[in-house]
Amino acid sequence: MAKKILVAYDGTREGHRGLLEFAKTLPQRDVDIHLLAVIRLSAHDVMAETYLANSVVDDEKQQYDSIIQEGRKLIAQRGYQVTTHLEFGEPTEQIVRLANELPAELIVIGHKRRTSLASRWWHNSVGASLLEQSPCSILIAIGD
């Protein structure tokens, strides 16, 4: 079983399910769990960063901090210690960067299955991108 685990959490139903599935698979308590939330920034956001009001950025940080604290609480209620990380940028890039930095032995994410081929084709899926770039194994909890 992996000893250093990165859990990417976005506060969605799928992310919540990923956390619950993750907790069910770990019988031991001596694991190093890192919970990551990423505030997505598009190229437009980065270019306009100097024009963004501090209050807008602060509001976004507070929202994501609440999301990550909810995730930390879910895992801690099951008896695990958790280190939280809040990052800005593209989710796949930040997940891969932190997984390499730790280094993580397992990444856990939730994923919502899309029913139509067009939806899957046009949607930029973090899960699909992560499969190509991950430095380690991935546990994906599927939500319908």
N, C-alpha and C positions, 0 to 999 in steps of 0.2 A: 504494500500500500504506500502511496505517495506520502512524504513527510512535509513537503512545502507545497501549498496549494493556493492558487490565485482564483478567487471567485469574482467574476465581473457581474455587477448588479446595477440595474437601471430603474428599479422600483416598479416595473411592469408586472402584470400577472405572470408572464413567462419567466421573468427574472426571479420572482418570488418562488415559483415552482422549481426553478433551478436550485435555489437555496435549500428548499425542503428535500429535494432529491439528493442533493449533496450530503445533507445532514444524515439521511437514512443510510448512506453507503459507508459511513465512517464509524466503525465500532471503537477504535482507539481514540484517546484524547490527546496524545502526544504528537499533534500535528501543528505545523506553523501555517496558519490561515491568514491570507491577505485578501481583504475585500476592497474592490476597486469600483468606483463610479466615475464616469467620464462625462464631462460637460462638452457636448459636441460643438465644435467651432467649424464653420464652413470657411472656404477661402475668402468669401465676401466678409465674414465676421472678422477674420484676421486682418484684412486690409482696412476695415473700418474701425479697428480696435481703438485707435486714438480718439475716435468720435463717440464711442459708446459711453454713456453716462455711467459713472461709478455706481450709482444706485441700481442700474439694470444689472450690472455684473454682480453686485452684492446680493440682489434678489435671487439671481440664478444660483449663486454659491449657497445661499441659505436653503433653497429648494433641494439641491443635490445633497447638501449636508444632512438634511432630514431623511432623504432616501437612504443614504449610506448608514446613518444611525439606526434606521429601521432594520436594515439588513444585518448590522452588527448585533442588534438585540435578538433577532431571530436565531442567529447562530449561537450567541452566548446563552440563550435559554436552554440550549441543548448541551451545555457544559463545555463549550470550546472557547479558547482565547482567540481574539481577532485583532489584527492590525488593519486600520482603515487607510485608504488612499483616495484622494479626490484630485482628478487631473482634468486639464483642458485639452481638447484636440479631437482628432478622429479616433473613435473607439477602438477599431482594430489595431491601429498603430500604437495606442497607449497600452492596450492589453499585451501585445507582443513585446513592447519595450520593457514593461514591468516584469513580465514572465522571464525575459532574458536577464534582467537586472537581479532578480531575487536569488538564484534561478529557481523557477517553479518546476515541479514535476508533473503537475496537473492543472489544467484550466477548467473552470466550471462556468457554463453559461446557460441561460434559458433561451428558447427559440420558438417563435410562433410559426407553425406550418402554414404555408400559403396554398390555397386550393387551386387557383388557376395558373396555367403555364405562363401567361402574360404577366401576372403578378410576380411570380418567381423570377422571371427573366428581367423585368425592369427594376425590381426592388434591389437596392444595395444592401445585401444582408451581411451583418457583422459575422454571423456564424459561418457563412460560406467563405468569406474572406479569411477568417481566422483559420479555417481548415488548411488553407494554402500556406499560411505564414507562421503557424504556431511552432515554437521550439520544443513542445512537449505534447503529451496526450491531452485530449479534451473530453469532458463529460458534458453532453448536451441534453438538457431536459426539454422534450418536445411538448409544446402546448398547442391545442387545436382551437 
